[in-house]
Amino acid sequence: MHSPSGAAVAATHLSQPPFSLYDFVMVTEDQVTDAQIQKWADEAEAGYDVEELKRRGRGRPGRGAEPMQVIAVRLTAEEIAALDAVAEREHLSRSEAIRRALADYAA
């Protein structure tokens, strides 16, 4: 059995896009159904509203007018468990639970 050289693999890899829409779709058991493929084809054939795509932007939606910073915090397993319990009880993300706790502390 002949395997391609490293150069051939690299050339093939570089000639292909780094990812496709299908890389980001979660399907059960890593299987794409014929129905899902047809849905994607129908959507593509109908065309996309370019202006709508531009309006949506990229990345996570902003939380307000001011830019935000990401801050890393180290927590123990017990602190994370307590945070997760509050977040679940209040139907919040971890980040939102922390923001609300900070707002209450600062008030």
N, C-alpha and C positions, 0 to 999 in steps of 0.2 A: 504494500500500500504506500502510495506517495503522498507526503504531506507538503503543502505549499511552503515556500521559503518565507522567512520573516519579512522580506521586502515585498513579496507578493501579497501577504496578509495586510501589511501596512498600506500598500497602494489601494487595495480593495476597501479597506476601512476608511481611508481618506476620501475615496470617491463617493461614499455613501453619506447621507446626512447623519448627524450624530444621534438623532432620535426622530420619532414620528409621533403623531397623535395617538397611535395605538399603544405606545409605551406608557401612556398616562391613564389609560382606561383600566379600571379594576373590574375584572370579570371573574366569575367563580372558577376555581380549579385551573386558572390560567388558560381557559378555553374561550375562544371567540366564536360565537354562534353565527350561523348563516343569517339569522334575523338581525344581529347586530351589524354585520357587514353590510347588509342591505340598507339598514337605517343610515349608516355612514355614507353609503353611496348616494342615497336619495338626498341627504342633506347637502352633499358636495355638488350634486347635479342641480339642485335648486339655487345654489349660489349663496354667498355670504354677504351680509350687509357690512361693508368695509367701515363705514362711519361708526356703526355700533361697536365693532371690534376695537376701533381706535378709542372710543369713549370709555370702554371698560378698562383700558390700561393693563398693566402687568403687575404681578405681585399681589400682596395682600392689600385690601382696601385700607385707606387711611382712617385714623380715629378722630381727626379734627384738622384744624387749619395749621397747627404747628407740627414741625417734624418731631419724631419720637426717636428715642435711643433704646437699644437693646442693652440690658444690664444682666450679667451673669451673677447668680447667687448660688452659693453652695448650701444645701440643706441635708439634714440627716434623713434617714429612712423614716423615722417617726414624724419629722416635720412634713415630709412629703405626703405621708399617709393622712395626717391631719388636714393638710391643704386640699388633698383630693377629696376627703370626706366633706369639707365645707363646699368645695366647688360642685360636687355632685348634688349635695342637699339643696344648694341654691341654683342649680342648673346654670353654672358658670364655667368658663374655661379657667385653667389655673391662673393665667395672666390676669384675667378680670377679677378673680378672687383676691389676688395679691394687690391689684390697684385699689380695690375697694377697702381692703384692710389698711393700706397706707393712707388713704383718704380719711378713714375713721380715726386712725392714730394721729394724724396731723390736725384734725379738727379740734 
